[in-house]
């Protein structure tokens, strides 16, 4: 039996397999890396409850003892999951992990601190990869280092598969695709409005604070940060991050700036650019995407939207100050901590989308679900993304190529939409 085989054994050392091993000889279909963290533990619980029969999967992290405790806590459904010991700084162990997996799912952030060696190993071993990062400057570095090779070799490296940025990216693509299919014209604009109820975990906060500590604020402001060179559309001012409240007549609601928009909009714009470069006509050459937080109607909605706009602006400005970041660290959950089970179960999110073609056709979409968006929904998104990659290759889109540093929409498309609907989320419009 190969090291780390799905018998519950522990894998500690480098693989002795050939550099280019066939997928059928790999020990695992999916390895969950960072399995002892806050979101990582939830991914293990979800796999234990919902993994397809016969799926070979494993938990991975730096401590065998902690991994074994997580596996035991998740009950009989996790009993056959393997244990793979690999520290984020141990390149030999990470190479062995990637060599023994068809897909790696990582929840081990901050990714700019802990993610490079794992992605390096996945690209070297032609192992598909998904994660939950929203650290767009780090994603930019992945693109620069790995996109060309991964594209040439058919390896799908898919960051941003949590609440950052599946509803935005997949939702915009579904709306644009429906406009193209129904009216034979590309989509020129999508606006998204989020409603959500949920909490914050320490890992997500640590990633955001690390971005500011690293002096990445300037890169965060680049609205085309993730675009391939030379693909920024015309009219750059129309793509700037909103700072003021607006009233949306299609939604009949006041909208405020959304704190996650500077992540999600960059991902959607990368999808549009990749598809355009591949000759897919779903998005217009001058496609625009923006997103907001939905607040309410009437005068009360306008006042609340104005207050939120001020709060978001002040919050972003204060996070540039080291003293403010230190205060947040003292008061907020530590990495590995997060909302209670009851709080996460009581959360919910809704992403409403309105798409428009150049000749005036309008189409609405929605992605929504129960459970805390940053924790419960993120777990569903990333687990279903990994399972889509582990499924039949011919179910995955190839419009933007069979590999590269891709986005949820370009890497997973219909396959992810159908899996999310089957998992109980609202996905509209569903792909044809």
Secondary structure, DSSP 8 states (H G I E B T S, - for coil): --TT-TTT-EE-S---S-SS--GGG-SEEEEEETTTSHHHHHHHHHHHHH--TT--EEEEES-HHHHHHHHHHT-GGGTT-EEEE--TT-HHHHHHHHHTEEEEEE--S-HHHHSHHHHHHHHHTT-EEEE----HHHHHHHHHHHHHHHHHHT-EEE---BTTBHHHHHHHHHHHHHHHHHHSS-EEEEEEEEEEE----HHHHHHHHHHHHTT-HHHHT-TTTTS-TT---S-GGGGS---S-EEETTTTEEEEE-TTHHHHHHHHHHHHHHHHHTT-TTEEEEEEEEEEEEEESHHHHHHHHHHHHHHHHHHHHHTTSHHHHHHHHHHS--TT----HHHHHT-EEEEEEEEEETTS-EEEEEEEEES-IIIIIHHHHHHHHHHHHHS-GGGS--TT-SSEEE-HHHHTHHHHHHHHHHTT-EEES---
